[in-house]
Amino acid sequence: MESFFELLGIGAFVGVLSGFFGIGGGTILVPLLLLLGYETKKAIGISIVLMVFASIYGSYLNSKKGTLDVKMVSMIGMGGFLGAFSSGYVASYLPSRFLEIVFFLFVSFALARLFTSSHAQNLQEKQVSGVVLFLVGTVIGFFSMLIGVGGSVVLVPLLVGFLHIELKKATSAGLFFVVFSSVSGLVSHALNGHIDYETGFVVGVASLAGVYLGIHIKHILSNAVSKRILLFFYLSVLIYLAKRIFF
């Protein structure tokens, strides 16, 4: 297994991507931990701990920069909390390979949705009822915590592609959503013995510096550049997962 300093480096690296893309970090951290030899459920538990750290601090920074719509995401987040809470129980009865395949399909959908989405800055934002937002959050929260990701890898493309939310606001919303789903998922997975607290704490604390840098970079770059980078990131994760699962 890796050393303490390697864990710090991994945490900081994942934090940068978390802050920049508005994701919890599980999309990157779970494959990295699998590559380093961690068992899938243990990797998911460590990932959830990092997401708690990264999402809370990142949301605070996004709020200060004025890109976080707290009212809208709170409805989605409350649904996410409800959906995520039951995920730990379900994960206990599913084989690791099945979870890896679900994770692959999860990222595939996100990539396809983002690739086909319109440029949100050229369209008027759509208004959706709180009930619909709550139900969307419930589904995403359950599905995401089941496989150890924050949910924003699906939420951000949906906000951009369907509600025409500007990309920087969408990534800020995605990270705030992770606060709800990751805290709930942490409780659920902890009750089922899936959490490696020591490793999770190390990568979680290390991620804070990375989150700060990632959010700073996000607000410097244009939406067009950010979107191209996001597509490349999703594609890279997808290629690795396909190689691991099917070859």
Phi, psi and omega per residue, in radians:
M1 nan 2.902 -3.043
E2 -1.350 2.827 -3.141
S3 -1.459 3.010 3.111
F4 -1.023 -0.741 -3.103
F5 -1.241 -0.549 3.050
E6 -1.147 -0.681 3.094
L7 -1.123 -0.693 3.079
L8 -1.063 -0.760 3.131
G9 -1.116 -0.746 3.110
I10 -1.084 -0.789 -3.135
G11 -1.073 -0.771 3.138
A12 -1.139 -0.718 3.133
F13 -1.095 -0.829 3.125
V14 -1.115 -0.627 3.106
G15 -1.072 -0.723 3.098
V16 -1.027 -0.848 -3.133
L17 -1.156 -0.631 3.116
S18 -1.081 -0.837 3.140
G19 -1.165 -0.685 -3.092
F20 -1.240 -0.834 -3.049
F21 -1.565 -0.175 -3.110
G22 1.288 0.500 -3.123
I23 -1.897 2.824 -3.141
G24 -1.249 -0.470 -3.138
G25 1.963 -0.253 -3.125
G26 -1.121 -0.521 -3.139
T27 -1.061 -0.540 3.115
I28 -1.678 -0.751 -3.002
L29 -1.189 -0.720 -3.131
V30 -1.037 -0.883 3.080
P31 -1.055 -0.647 3.115
L32 -1.100 -0.786 -3.133
L33 -1.186 -0.629 3.061
L34 -1.104 -0.712 3.121
L35 -1.107 -0.566 -3.127
L36 -1.472 -0.044 3.037
G37 1.855 0.071 3.116
Y38 -1.285 2.541 3.019
E39 -1.207 2.615 -2.967
T40 -1.000 -0.850 -3.077
K41 -1.170 -0.594 3.080
K42 -1.193 -0.701 3.094
A43 -1.080 -0.698 3.111
I44 -1.094 -0.760 3.136
G45 -1.087 -0.771 3.096
I46 -1.088 -0.725 3.135
S47 -1.034 -0.715 -3.117
I48 -1.143 -0.679 3.103
V49 -1.075 -0.800 3.107
L50 -1.046 -0.696 -3.107
M51 -1.087 -0.608 3.101
V52 -1.082 -0.839 3.122
F53 -1.062 -0.941 -3.011
A54 -1.141 -0.715 -3.051
S55 -1.242 -0.702 -3.129
I56 -1.173 -0.845 -3.135
Y57 -1.176 -0.742 3.141
G58 -1.119 -0.667 3.118
S59 -1.159 -0.645 3.063
Y60 -1.062 -0.782 -3.141
L61 -1.160 -0.728 3.126
N62 -1.128 -0.641 3.105
S63 -1.106 -0.712 3.116
K64 -1.118 -0.537 -3.133
K65 -1.522 -0.054 3.049
G66 1.372 0.366 -3.120
T67 -1.892 0.172 -3.081
L68 -1.911 2.058 3.061
D69 -1.583 1.578 -3.028
V70 -1.103 -0.700 -3.075
K71 -1.076 -0.845 -3.111
M72 -1.126 -0.830 -3.034
V73 -1.294 -0.404 3.108
S74 -1.086 -0.681 3.102
M75 -1.148 -0.775 3.106
I76 -1.137 -0.706 -3.098
G77 -1.135 -0.701 3.113
M78 -1.114 -0.662 3.040
G79 -1.140 -0.685 3.118
G80 -1.097 -0.672 3.111
F81 -1.074 -0.781 -3.138
L82 -1.115 -0.812 -3.116
G83 -1.172 -0.650 -3.078
A84 -1.241 -0.483 -3.010
F85 -1.083 -0.581 -3.104
S86 -1.526 -0.070 -3.022
S87 -1.156 -0.661 -3.107
G88 -1.089 -0.648 3.126
Y89 -1.157 -0.734 -3.130
V90 -1.169 -0.710 -3.104
A91 -1.064 -0.509 -3.114
S92 -1.123 -0.389 -3.059
Y93 -1.851 0.113 -3.099
L94 -1.991 2.455 3.123
P95 -1.231 2.677 -3.090
S96 -1.060 -0.700 -3.110
R97 -1.105 -0.670 3.107
F98 -1.085 -0.728 3.127
L99 -1.114 -0.636 3.104
E100 -1.140 -0.695 3.125
I101 -1.175 -0.705 3.087
V102 -1.080 -0.737 3.109
F103 -1.044 -0.742 3.108
F104 -1.060 -0.810 3.129
L105 -1.132 -0.642 3.118
F106 -1.026 -0.879 -3.138
V107 -1.198 -0.621 3.115
S108 -1.051 -0.761 3.125
F109 -1.100 -0.764 -3.128
A110 -1.072 -0.752 -3.139
L111 -1.114 -0.786 -3.140
A112 -1.112 -0.708 -3.117
R113 -1.175 -0.730 3.139
L114 -1.198 -0.672 -3.114
F115 -1.136 -0.622 -3.081
T116 -1.646 -0.064 -3.077
S117 -1.252 2.697 3.086
S118 -1.373 2.941 3.049
H119 -1.340 1.904 -3.016
A120 -1.088 -0.501 -3.086
Q121 -1.214 -0.235 -3.131
N122 -1.702 0.016 -3.069
L123 -2.216 2.709 3.121
Q124 -1.388 2.395 3.125
E125 -1.086 2.421 3.105
K126 -1.529 2.572 3.098
Q127 -1.769 2.247 -3.108
V128 -2.201 2.520 -3.102
S129 -1.162 2.723 3.135
G130 -1.086 -0.587 3.137
V131 -1.109 -0.773 3.126
V132 -1.112 -0.756 3.121
L133 -1.073 -0.694 3.130
F134 -1.115 -0.767 -3.133
L135 -1.155 -0.705 3.084
V136 -1.054 -0.775 3.122
G137 -1.092 -0.673 -3.141
T138 -1.072 -0.812 -3.132
V139 -1.134 -0.817 -3.120
I140 -1.139 -0.713 -3.135
G141 -1.079 -0.783 3.124
F142 -1.107 -0.845 -3.052
F143 -1.169 -0.718 -3.059
S144 -1.230 -0.807 -3.127
M145 -1.234 -0.373 3.069
L146 -1.066 -0.545 -3.093
I147 -2.056 0.163 2.978
G148 1.434 0.452 3.038
V149 -2.085 2.800 -3.010
G150 -1.323 -0.314 3.138
G151 1.812 -0.354 -3.083
S152 -1.259 -0.317 3.083
V153 -1.116 -0.360 3.003
V154 -1.775 -0.699 -3.073
L155 -1.087 -0.782 -3.111
V156 -1.054 -0.884 3.078
P157 -1.040 -0.615 3.122
L158 -1.183 -0.723 3.119
L159 -1.122 -0.705 -3.140
V160 -1.278 -0.828 -3.021
G161 -1.334 -0.605 -3.057
F162 -1.837 -0.664 -3.110
L163 -1.748 -0.086 3.087
H164 1.063 0.645 3.081
I165 -1.325 2.404 3.104
E166 -1.032 2.494 -2.928
L167 -1.027 -0.763 -3.122
K168 -1.131 -0.671 3.075
K169 -1.180 -0.637 -3.132
A170 -1.159 -0.731 3.131
T171 -1.197 -0.611 3.063
S172 -1.138 -0.704 3.105
A173 -1.135 -0.709 -3.140
G174 -1.057 -0.733 -3.129
L175 -1.219 -0.626 3.107
F176 -1.182 -0.630 3.072
F177 -1.032 -0.629 -3.112
V178 -1.110 -0.495 3.095
V179 -0.984 -0.849 -3.098
F180 -1.163 -0.906 -3.028
S181 -1.203 -0.648 -3.081
S182 -1.280 -0.685 3.108
V183 -1.115 -0.785 3.106
S184 -1.125 -0.761 3.121
G185 -1.113 -0.607 3.112
L186 -1.085 -0.796 3.125
V187 -1.083 -0.806 -3.088
S188 -1.108 -0.826 -3.113
H189 -1.248 -0.565 3.106
A190 -1.114 -0.713 3.124
L191 -1.116 -0.388 -3.130
N192 -1.830 0.189 3.014
G193 1.269 0.511 -3.095
H194 -1.713 0.038 -2.966
I195 -1.812 2.186 2.958
D196 -1.658 1.649 -2.986
Y197 -1.144 -0.687 -3.085
E198 -1.111 -0.898 3.127
T199 -1.138 -0.721 3.135
G200 -1.069 -0.709 3.138
F201 -1.142 -0.743 -3.126
V202 -1.084 -0.880 -3.118
V203 -1.233 -0.523 3.131
G204 -1.173 -0.817 3.119
V205 -1.138 -0.721 3.136
A206 -1.108 -0.509 -3.098
S207 -1.193 -0.381 -3.054
L208 -1.074 -0.753 3.105
A209 -1.125 -0.681 3.121
G210 -1.143 -0.712 3.120
V211 -1.036 -0.770 3.129
Y212 -1.015 -0.804 -3.140
L213 -1.162 -0.752 -3.109
G214 -1.085 -0.726 3.123
I215 -1.190 -0.645 3.084
H216 -1.082 -0.776 3.128
I217 -1.128 -0.714 -3.118
K218 -0.988 -0.695 -3.077
H219 -1.431 -0.109 3.065
I220 -1.582 -0.723 -3.056
L221 -1.367 2.729 3.087
S222 -1.344 2.837 3.114
N223 -1.076 -0.676 -3.112
A224 -1.094 -0.780 3.122
V225 -1.161 -0.747 3.137
S226 -1.053 -0.717 -3.121
K227 -1.151 -0.715 3.111
R228 -1.105 -0.708 3.116
I229 -1.150 -0.704 3.134
L230 -1.100 -0.738 3.103
L231 -1.086 -0.736 3.124
F232 -1.104 -0.710 3.125
F233 -1.080 -0.865 3.137
Y234 -1.045 -0.741 -3.106
L235 -1.125 -0.681 3.135
S236 -1.111 -0.781 3.109
V237 -1.092 -0.714 -3.104
L238 -1.119 -0.733 -3.140
I239 -1.113 -0.761 3.129
Y240 -1.088 -0.791 -3.114
L241 -1.121 -0.706 3.131
A242 -1.093 -0.716 3.127
K243 -1.129 -0.716 -3.116
R244 -1.188 -0.713 -2.998
I245 -1.483 -0.725 -2.949
F246 -1.855 -0.136 -3.082
F247 -2.204 nan nan
